[in-house]
Amino acid sequence: VDTLITLGALLAAQSAVRLADFLKTALEFVAVLMAWLAMRRLARGAGDAYDYGIGKLENLSSLIVAALMALVFLVISVNAVRGLMSPSHVGGIGVAISLAAQVVFGSINAWLWRRSRLAAQAEESPLMASQAKLFFTKLFGNVFIFLSLSLSLALADQAWSVYIDPIASLVIAGSILVSAIGVFSSSVYDLLDGTLEEKDKLDIMRELVLHFERYDVLHGVRTRRAGTRVFIDIHVGYAAERRIGDVERDIAAIRVGVMRHFKNASVTVVLGPQQRAASVAA
């Protein structure tokens, strides 16, 4: 509905801000649609084809949204520069439609931004985090467009007021670019597999010290972060005379102790050094 209203306002009152508002709203519609499709796919589960899950689908969706943001930024910027070169006053029924729409959808976007932010904090989801940024951008755009159109009408008798419209559209383009850079950088970072931070490694070693009586040899620890998931491999050794039942209980205690430091972790306690485990896997 918001997209259709902004399109109607653009057709009724041609202006750089109206074009920026329509492109921004259309981008947001596509972003929300992609997020909804991604969440539906995640809700159905990974299935047999993806044993390790499809969590990176969230990051890929966010990257596509960031690319669309960059494209919209270019279109708005080019149109704003053209408006600065050939400025004109804004007016007509389209401006009145737009002012009313900014109030209504600004209130809706404020509520959606708060809900998405709380969901992102609770679920630690990159998709919900990008949605929170998106709805904040929408809210900022609603407030800014309302103010710029109001100023254009109130100062219509001033010769310099013709520049309010293209300058305001450039500000909107800048906000979209900043959001695109933030979404792109966070999504690319989560797509790359890397080791855990030193603080997390210290938490793992602290647990291993607390459970030092539960293993005979510590060969090493390997960690990997993939998106929001954490993978931890702990390589330990036991004396040959140890009973398998006792070893299983000790391994379970080590896993529980390490996992309590992470919300979304897969902890594996491996018998033997890392080189042997790698050769067996190969």
N, C-alpha and C positions, 0 to 999 in steps of 0.2 A: 504494500500500500504506500509506504514512504517513497519507494522508487517511482511509482506511477505519479504521485503528487508532485515530486520534484521535476519529473519530465513535463508535466502540464504547466508548472510554473515557468520552466525554461522556455517552452514554446510561447507562453503568453507574455514573457518579459525577457528578451534577449539581454544577457549581461554575463560578464566574466564570472561573477560570484554564482549566478544561477547555473552556469555550465559546470563550475567546480563542484557545486552542491550535488548536481545530478550525477556526475562521474563518481564522486565520492560515495554517494548513496548506492549506486549500481555496483561499485566495488564491494561495498559492505554486504550487499545482498549475496553476491557470489561467494564472499568469504564465509558468511554464515551458512550458506547452502553446503559448501564443501565441508565445513566443520560438522554439520549435521550428518552428511553422508559418511564421513570418517568415523564418527561416534557410533553410527548404526553398524558399520563393519566391525568395529572393535567390540561392540556389545554381543555380536554373534559369535565371537571367539575366533581363535586362530585356525582351528581345524587340524586335520592330519598333515596338511601341506606345510605348516609353519610351526614346528615343534617349539621354537623359542619365542613365539608370539609375533604380533604385528604392531608393536608399540611405535616403531619408526614411521608408521603411516601418519601419525600425528605430526611429526616433524616435516615430512614431505608435503603434507597439506599446508602447513605454515609457510614453507618455502614458496609454494605456488602463490599463496596470498601475497607474500612479500614481492614477488615478481609483478603481480598485477598492480600493487601499490606503486611500484617504480614506473610502470607504464602510465598510470593515471597522473602521476606527478609530472611527467614530461608533457602530456597533453594539456594539463591545466597551465603549466608554466608558459608554453608557447602561446596559448590563447591570452594569458595575462599580459605578456609582452606586447602582443598585438593591440590589446586594449589600452596600454600605456601610450602606444604610438598614435592611436586614434580613439581618444576617450569620448564618452558620451554619458548623459544622465540616464539613470534607471527610473522606471515608473511603470504604471499599469496595474491591471488586476493580478498579474503574476507575482508582483511584489507582496501584495496583501495575502495571497495564498501561501507564499513562502513564509511570511512572518508567523502566520497561524500554525503552519506545519512545524516550524522550529520549536514553538512552545510545546505542542503536543508530543512530538517525537523526542524532544530533549528530555522531557520527564520520563518517557519510556526507556530511553537509552541510559539515563542515570540509574534507574532500577536494574536494568540488565547488566550494567557495568559492575554494580555492587554484587550482584548474584554471581557473575562470572569470576570476580576476584576472590570471593569466598570459596567457590568451587575449586579454583586453581590452587589455593592454599591447602585445602583439605585433601585433594586428590594428587597434588604434585604433578599435574598434567600440563605438558607444553602446549597442547591444543587449547585448553581452557585459559592458560596464561595469555596466549595470543588473542583469544576472544575478549579477554578483559581489556587488553590494550586497544583492540578494535572498537569496543563500545565506549572506551574513554575518548578515543579519537572522534567517534560520532558525537558524543556529548560536547566536546570542545568545539566541533564544527557547528553544532546547533546554536550554541551560545554566541560564537563569533559571527556567524552569518546573520543572526538576529540583530546583533549590534551594528554590523556594517551596513545592513539595509536600512536600519533605523537612522543611522547617521546620514546616509545618502539622501533620504527623504527630508530629514530635518534641516540639512545644510544645502538643499537644492539651489538656493539663491546665491551660493558662493561658487565662484568660477573653479576653484581648486577641488571642489567636491566630486568632480568627474573622475578623479584619480582614486577615490576611495574604493570603488568597485574592483579595478584590476589589482590594486595593492592588497586588498583583502583576499582575493583569490590566490595571490602569491603566498600569503601567510598560510592559507589552507593547504596549498601544495607543499609548503615546508613542513607542516605537521604530519602530512602523509609520508613524506620522505623520512622523517625522523622515526616514525613508527615502523616503516619498512626496513630501515637499517637495524632497529632493535629486534624485530621478528626474525630477520635473516640471520643475524649474528648468533642469536640464541639457538635457532633451529640447526644451523650448520654445526655449532659446537656439540649439540646433543647427538648429531648423526655420526660424529667421529668417535671411535672407540679409544679411550684413554685410561690411564691408571687413576686410582683414587688420590685425593689430596692427602697431604702429610697428616693432617688431623685424623682422618679416617684410618690411615695406616697405623697411627699410634693407638687408636682404640682397639684395633685388631690385635696388635702386639700386647697390649695391656691384658686382654682376655686370655691370650696364650700364656702369659706369665701367671695369671691367676689359676690356670689349669695345667701348670707345668707337670703335675704328678700324673696327668692323664695321657702322656706320651713319653717315649724314651728318647726320640731324636726329632728335632724340627729341621727339615730339609729346606724349607723356604715357603714364602707366601706370594701368590700372584693375584693381582686385582685387575678388574676391567670395568669401566663404566660405559654403558651403551644406552644413551637416552636417559630415561629415569630409572633404569634398572642397574643393579650392581651385581657383578659376578666375582666371587672370592674362592680361590683354590688354596687350600692349606695342605702342604705336603709334610707328612709325619712318618716316623718309623717306630716299630715295636720289636721287642725281643722275640725270638722264635718260640720261646716257651709260653708266651702269653696266650690265654684262652680267647677264642674268637668272640665269645659272648662278652667277655670283659672289654675287649677292644671296641666292640659295637657300642657299648654303653659309654665308653670314654669319648668316642667320636661324636655320639649324639649330644653329649654335654658340651663339647667344644662348639658344635654347630649352634646350639641354642644360645650359648654365651656370646658368640660373635654376631648372630642375627639380631639380637636385641638392640644393637647400635644402628641398624638400618631398617627402613620401612619396606623397601622393595629390593631385597637381596636374595641371591641364590648362592648358598655357601656349600662348598664341597670339600670334604676332608679326604685327601688322597693318600694311600699307602705308598711310600717310596719317594725318591727324589724327583724333581721336575723333569730331568732328562729321560728317566725311565718311562714316566707317564707319557711324555711326548712321543717316544719311540713306539710305545704300545698303541697310542692313538693313531699314529701313522700306519 
